[in-house]
Amino acid sequence: MNLLPVDEALNRILARVPDVVCERVALSDAAGRVLAEPVVASHNQPPFNASAMDGYAMRAADVAEGTWLEVIGMSQAGAGFAGAVGEGQAVRIFTGAPLPEGADTVIMQEEAERNGDLVRFTTPARLGHSVRPRGYDFAVGDMILERGTRLGAFQLAVAAAANTGTVKVAKRPKVALLATGDELVMPGTPLGPDQIVASNSVGLAASLAPFAETVTDFGIARDSRENLDAVLREIFASEPDVVVTTGGASVGEHDLVQAALVDHGVTLDFWRINMRPGKPLMFGTRGKTLVFGLPGNPVSALVTAEILLKPALRHWLGLEPVEPLRLPLLGPTPPNTARRHFMRARIVMLDGMTGLLPISETDSGHTSSLAAADALIVQPGHDPGQTTGTVVSALPIGLG
């Protein structure tokens, strides 16, 4: 059987991802969510001409060396000066306070000399200086945040400044995880003979959680159809949007997952990809549920999740794909086989140049090298190897 090209595999997965479904949530609950419709300003910010400094507001034309102006009042944030500034007059003003009518400039207090109700200035006035004009940040009708924007701290702050109480966001999928294998034990469990610690679900849960409403870990299914069938019945009864299994994705004597998924109503689309690590990856559907069978080796599982699963979840939420980096190599890469190689690398600065330092380890069970990586160099099939300084493509990894 021919191996499916990575790009074709991703396109086939994305074609099965449903359109974005919207839900409205309070802004206070929207951290990390993705906008399903833009945030548009309904008022001007600031809503009035405002001072950017503590100082004095006046008409710039009235300021001259040695000239005293009469201080006729005070303007504070939340309590502006009610009158107007006329010729030869000034108002004490504080940061964020409304600029009084008639005033056009603010001079900061460090450049003012006060004598009772009089003030003069040690610097010339600059018309409009230290004034934030009405609508300077945003104005009525401005699109503040576009559809598909992920709401981090800064985005939430500007939405709040626009007096946005609720936002429409993309509904997130419910994800179910299942590890398989007789050899696996949960983290923190004493190891018996021939046992290894199950790390895939822990890593995948952390990787997928930013894109999911829930990530439910259904534990470890043993290498028996009876046990595997029981857990799969439980999983599908919970009606997840996405099911992710690890292990048993090949065709060995103990690789039961593919047959079990088919018997539980999953229609397989493909199961072998022209990539390394991660060739034995399954994808299929069960009704509207997307089903991914990832390899059991931890590096293979986590790398295939970065390359194929997380892009599907980003698409589910209306997020744009992650753009590849173009950076120079800080060390050579070896010749590649026929499969596209996603080579572990660190992004570092060396001799004043930011670039990709390849990690030579390629074993699909070597988790410490993946933990040290910031990116995956995308090495085409049959690549002859590249020398230090060559600019190559790489995918940043571990992004939430």
Wavefront OBJ file of the C-alpha trace (Angstrom):
o trace
v 0.000 0.000 0.000
v 1.321 3.433 -0.923
v 1.878 5.911 1.892
v -0.420 8.941 1.837
v 1.399 12.288 1.425
v 1.210 14.467 4.521
v -0.472 17.391 2.759
v -3.136 15.147 1.257
v -3.777 13.549 4.640
v -4.244 16.962 6.242
v -6.578 18.128 3.475
v -8.693 15.012 3.882
v -8.919 15.584 7.613
v -9.812 19.263 7.248
v -12.546 18.371 4.763
v -14.298 16.438 7.548
v -14.065 19.199 10.133
v -17.487 20.834 10.638
v -18.186 24.509 10.096
v -17.748 26.803 13.074
v -20.678 26.708 15.487
v -21.197 29.869 17.531
v -22.076 30.354 21.165
v -22.289 33.555 23.200
v -20.313 33.794 26.432
v -19.604 36.494 28.974
v -16.375 38.377 28.362
v -15.178 37.232 31.785
v -15.420 33.616 30.566
v -13.873 34.198 27.146
v -10.148 33.862 27.857
v -8.573 31.588 25.274
v -11.708 31.419 23.136
v -11.822 32.215 19.420
v -14.133 34.916 18.084
v -16.858 33.681 15.742
v -17.871 37.243 14.886
v -15.904 40.499 15.088
v -15.992 42.965 17.964
v -17.069 46.373 16.642
v -16.804 49.608 18.609
v -20.104 51.101 19.688
v -18.544 54.192 21.264
v -15.474 56.374 20.867
v -12.397 55.730 23.003
v -11.631 58.005 24.650
v -15.186 59.361 24.564
v -13.857 62.920 24.970
v -10.585 64.774 24.428
v -8.500 63.612 27.385
v -5.268 64.595 29.058
v -2.336 62.197 28.738
v -0.470 63.896 31.610
v -0.840 65.435 35.027
v -0.373 69.149 34.401
v -2.288 72.145 33.113
v -4.686 72.637 30.232
v -4.716 75.928 28.346
v -4.770 77.558 24.938
v -1.354 77.098 23.342
v -1.507 80.619 21.922
v -1.575 82.067 25.477
v 1.723 80.523 26.568
v 4.783 82.731 26.346
v 7.981 83.045 28.353
v 7.288 84.792 31.654
v 3.534 85.008 31.046
v 1.327 84.045 34.002
v -2.039 82.383 33.402
v -4.930 82.362 35.846
v -5.816 78.891 37.193
v -9.621 78.826 37.219
v -10.355 75.255 38.266
v -9.536 71.572 38.156
v -10.367 68.639 35.855
v -10.044 65.107 37.272
v -10.822 61.674 35.860
v -14.532 61.190 36.432
v -15.038 64.837 37.433
v -14.281 67.231 34.595
v -14.165 71.028 34.780
v -17.633 72.361 34.041
v -16.639 75.703 32.571
v -14.598 76.836 29.598
v -10.996 78.035 29.328
v -10.674 81.548 27.951
v -7.808 83.833 27.042
v -5.136 83.954 29.745
v -6.631 81.055 31.697
v -5.597 77.494 32.614
v -7.082 74.505 34.428
v -5.226 72.050 36.641
v -5.726 68.654 34.956
v -4.904 65.020 35.683
v -4.221 62.017 33.475
v -7.383 60.718 31.822
v -9.444 63.762 32.720
v -11.585 65.542 30.091
v -9.935 68.488 28.396
v -11.994 71.579 29.271
v -13.832 73.410 26.535
v -11.588 76.056 24.956
v -8.320 74.344 25.904
v -6.194 72.750 23.191
v -2.944 71.765 24.905
v -1.593 70.219 28.111
v 1.781 71.011 29.663
v 2.960 68.586 32.320
v 3.304 69.738 35.900
v 7.105 69.317 35.933
v 7.303 72.170 33.415
v 5.007 74.480 35.368
v 5.705 77.079 38.062
v 2.747 77.742 40.360
v 2.168 80.857 42.454
v -1.200 80.814 44.164
v -3.853 80.961 41.449
v -1.291 81.764 38.791
v 0.876 79.445 36.682
v 3.585 79.941 34.092
v 5.623 77.457 32.107
v 9.295 76.741 31.577
v 8.777 75.266 28.104
v 6.962 76.519 24.998
v 3.480 75.158 24.334
v 3.055 72.660 21.492
v -0.456 72.773 20.098
v -2.321 69.556 20.935
v 0.530 68.144 22.993
v -0.379 65.529 25.657
v -3.986 65.456 24.450
v -5.645 62.184 23.484
v -8.274 63.193 20.933
v -11.786 61.808 21.110
v -11.783 58.425 19.304
v -7.963 58.279 19.268
v -7.892 54.598 20.352
v -10.965 53.534 18.388
v -14.098 55.152 17.016
v -17.704 54.081 16.570
v -17.911 51.419 13.864
v -14.248 50.410 13.987
v -13.588 46.661 13.865
v -11.515 46.200 16.986
v -11.070 42.418 16.808
v -11.583 40.269 13.719
v -13.409 36.968 13.484
v -10.942 34.156 14.189
v -9.047 36.153 16.818
v -7.949 34.213 19.872
v -8.830 36.145 23.011
v -5.743 36.616 25.134
v -5.197 39.212 27.841
v -4.645 42.137 25.468
v -7.598 41.260 23.244
v -9.883 40.896 26.253
v -8.719 44.278 27.530
v -9.587 46.104 24.315
v -12.937 44.311 24.119
v -13.668 45.432 27.669
v -12.612 48.988 26.785
v -15.196 48.837 24.007
v -17.830 48.033 26.642
v -18.341 44.521 25.289
v -20.173 42.413 27.856
v -20.513 39.228 25.812
v -18.845 37.840 22.697
v -19.743 35.216 20.110
v -17.102 32.511 20.075
v -16.560 29.183 18.351
v -17.965 26.213 20.207
v -15.120 23.894 21.158
v -15.099 20.139 20.567
v -15.226 17.493 23.272
v -12.179 15.252 23.022
v -11.802 11.696 24.317
v -8.375 10.088 24.828
v -7.544 6.392 25.089
v -4.155 4.729 25.441
v -3.807 1.036 24.571
v -1.317 -1.646 25.499
v -0.664 -4.352 28.088
v 2.719 -2.844 28.886
v 1.379 0.530 30.065
v 0.918 1.788 33.620
v -0.303 5.176 34.762
v 2.255 7.820 35.814
v 3.167 7.477 39.475
v 2.632 3.726 39.476
v 5.521 1.422 40.518
v 6.892 -0.290 37.422
v 6.710 -4.053 37.177
v 8.722 -6.257 34.834
v 8.224 -5.363 31.149
v 6.132 -2.288 31.962
v 6.495 1.325 30.803
v 4.800 4.512 31.916
v 1.920 5.754 29.758
v 2.894 9.327 28.796
v 0.904 9.871 25.605
v -2.415 10.855 27.136
v -0.768 13.277 29.559
v 1.051 15.054 26.732
v -1.913 14.992 24.385
v -4.307 16.326 27.030
v -2.042 19.328 27.596
v -1.558 19.819 23.861
v -5.237 19.673 22.941
v -6.843 21.331 25.988
v -6.528 24.921 24.666
v -8.680 23.927 21.678
v -11.245 21.738 23.456
v -14.262 22.199 25.690
v -13.240 19.078 27.584
v -10.504 16.481 27.243
v -11.582 13.255 28.905
v -8.958 10.599 29.537
v -10.490 7.125 29.397
v -7.328 5.533 30.716
v -5.648 2.441 29.302
v -7.297 -0.338 27.319
v -5.536 -3.680 27.462
v -4.616 -5.790 24.454
v -7.811 -7.781 24.423
v -10.859 -7.192 22.266
v -13.134 -7.665 25.237
v -11.506 -4.861 27.216
v -11.023 -2.632 24.183
v -14.650 -3.068 23.112
v -15.886 -2.187 26.583
v -13.885 1.054 26.704
v -14.856 2.047 23.156
v -18.537 1.546 24.006
v -18.074 3.863 26.980
v -16.269 6.434 24.867
v -18.818 6.563 22.058
v -21.686 6.602 24.571
v -20.244 9.897 25.892
v -20.789 11.413 22.405
v -17.399 13.059 21.913
v -16.631 15.199 18.907
v -13.105 13.852 18.578
v -11.685 10.494 19.672
v -7.926 10.039 19.923
v -6.410 6.624 20.568
v -2.709 5.880 20.918
v -1.099 2.542 20.241
v -2.303 -0.429 18.254
v -2.377 1.597 15.057
v -0.168 -0.774 13.088
v -1.036 -4.241 11.799
v 0.818 -6.502 14.194
v -0.714 -9.464 15.990
v -1.502 -7.340 19.048
v -2.579 -4.207 17.160
v -6.314 -4.493 17.701
v -7.426 -0.892 17.520
v -8.102 -0.570 13.800
v -10.393 -3.620 13.643
v -12.131 -2.630 16.872
v -12.846 0.893 15.631
v -14.287 -0.452 12.402
v -16.509 -2.870 14.349
v -17.745 0.084 16.419
v -18.925 1.925 13.333
v -15.856 3.932 12.349
v -15.309 4.415 8.632
v -11.568 4.573 8.033
v -10.298 7.161 5.587
v -6.594 6.316 5.738
v -4.093 4.721 8.084
v -0.542 5.182 6.803
v 1.211 8.518 6.215
v 4.411 9.296 4.327
v 6.085 10.920 7.323
v 8.482 10.204 10.121
v 8.005 9.930 12.947
v 4.410 8.748 12.786
v 3.768 6.603 9.709
v 1.032 4.355 11.236
v -1.644 7.005 11.782
v -5.336 6.222 11.296
v -8.107 8.683 10.571
v -11.769 8.033 10.147
v -15.243 9.142 11.154
v -18.179 7.759 13.073
v -21.120 9.944 12.154
v -19.955 13.449 13.035
v -17.190 12.204 15.312
v -13.617 12.479 14.052
v -11.472 9.514 15.048
v -7.666 9.612 15.146
v -5.586 6.522 15.826
v -2.120 7.805 16.695
v 0.999 5.664 16.991
v 1.963 4.337 20.421
v 5.522 5.640 20.469
v 5.312 8.914 22.398
v 7.295 11.102 20.001
v 5.284 9.745 17.071
v 2.018 10.386 18.911
v 2.866 13.944 19.875
v 4.410 14.874 16.522
v 1.451 13.539 14.523
v -0.820 15.499 16.851
v 1.151 18.672 16.037
v 1.122 18.045 12.289
v -2.408 16.669 11.738
v -4.604 16.791 14.839
v -4.007 20.306 16.156
v -4.477 21.859 12.690
v -7.866 20.106 12.579
v -8.844 21.591 15.942
v -7.633 25.044 14.894
v -9.783 24.719 11.761
v -12.711 23.628 13.954
v -12.438 26.923 15.862
v -11.879 29.150 12.843
v -8.211 29.808 13.623
v -5.756 30.365 10.811
v -3.093 27.687 10.280
v 0.221 28.201 12.049
v 2.644 29.782 9.596
v 5.919 27.912 9.086
v 9.109 29.630 10.170
v 11.891 30.360 7.688
v 15.173 30.320 9.581
v 18.793 29.436 8.858
v 20.261 26.180 10.074
v 22.814 26.521 12.867
v 24.037 23.011 12.145
v 23.837 20.594 9.204
v 21.016 18.132 8.592
v 21.663 14.557 7.399
v 20.245 13.032 4.206
v 16.601 12.016 4.454
v 14.702 8.908 3.402
v 11.642 8.859 1.158
v 9.372 10.002 3.992
v 8.962 13.650 4.978
v 10.923 14.054 8.184
v 9.780 16.347 10.956
v 13.149 16.811 12.623
v 13.388 18.070 16.163
v 15.216 21.384 16.576
v 15.847 24.185 19.008
v 15.413 27.860 18.137
v 18.519 29.551 19.512
v 20.753 32.555 18.957
v 24.311 31.682 17.988
v 26.939 34.284 17.083
v 24.232 36.929 16.845
v 22.028 34.890 14.505
v 18.676 33.354 15.437
v 18.264 29.997 13.776
v 17.461 26.307 14.027
v 19.841 23.993 15.830
v 18.944 20.460 14.697
v 18.583 17.746 17.317
v 20.204 14.634 15.933
v 18.046 12.174 17.898
v 15.393 10.551 15.695
v 14.142 7.696 17.875
v 10.343 7.832 18.168
v 10.442 6.901 21.846
v 12.997 9.546 22.883
v 10.794 11.996 24.769
v 13.567 14.095 26.329
v 14.741 15.277 22.902
v 11.196 16.319 21.989
v 10.884 18.159 25.291
v 14.013 20.140 24.360
v 12.652 21.095 20.931
v 10.954 24.363 19.973
v 10.282 23.459 16.353
v 10.189 20.690 13.779
v 12.347 21.183 10.706
v 10.321 20.092 7.671
v 12.737 17.951 5.681
v 11.351 16.806 2.300
v 11.610 13.208 1.199
v 14.987 12.314 -0.349
v 16.456 15.613 0.859
v 20.233 15.287 0.451
v 20.892 17.103 3.720
v 21.525 20.819 4.129
v 24.556 22.738 5.283
v 24.803 25.239 8.114
v 23.346 28.581 7.076
v 20.746 27.176 4.684
v 17.330 28.738 5.258
v 14.737 26.002 5.803
v 11.090 25.679 6.827
v 10.153 24.678 10.344
v 6.947 24.419 12.336
v 6.865 25.893 15.846
v 5.549 23.295 18.297
v 3.977 23.286 21.722
v 1.810 26.324 20.958
v -1.488 26.647 22.805
l 1 2 3 4 5 6 7 8 9 10 11 12 13 14 15 16 17 18 19 20 21 22 23 24 25 26 27 28 29 30 31 32 33 34 35 36 37 38 39 40 41 42 43 44 45 46 47 48 49 50 51 52 53 54 55 56 57 58 59 60 61 62 63 64 65 66 67 68 69 70 71 72 73 74 75 76 77 78 79 80 81 82 83 84 85 86 87 88 89 90 91 92 93 94 95 96 97 98 99 100 101 102 103 104 105 106 107 108 109 110 111 112 113 114 115 116 117 118 119 120 121 122 123 124 125 126 127 128 129 130 131 132 133 134 135 136 137 138 139 140 141 142 143 144 145 146 147 148 149 150 151 152 153 154 155 156 157 158 159 160 161 162 163 164 165 166 167 168 169 170 171 172 173 174 175 176 177 178 179 180 181 182 183 184 185 186 187 188 189 190 191 192 193 194 195 196 197 198 199 200 201 202 203 204 205 206 207 208 209 210 211 212 213 214 215 216 217 218 219 220 221 222 223 224 225 226 227 228 229 230 231 232 233 234 235 236 237 238 239 240 241 242 243 244 245 246 247 248 249 250 251 252 253 254 255 256 257 258 259 260 261 262 263 264 265 266 267 268 269 270 271 272 273 274 275 276 277 278 279 280 281 282 283 284 285 286 287 288 289 290 291 292 293 294 295 296 297 298 299 300 301 302 303 304 305 306 307 308 309 310 311 312 313 314 315 316 317 318 319 320 321 322 323 324 325 326 327 328 329 330 331 332 333 334 335 336 337 338 339 340 341 342 343 344 345 346 347 348 349 350 351 352 353 354 355 356 357 358 359 360 361 362 363 364 365 366 367 368 369 370 371 372 373 374 375 376 377 378 379 380 381 382 383 384 385 386 387 388 389 390 391 392 393 394 395 396 397 398 399 400
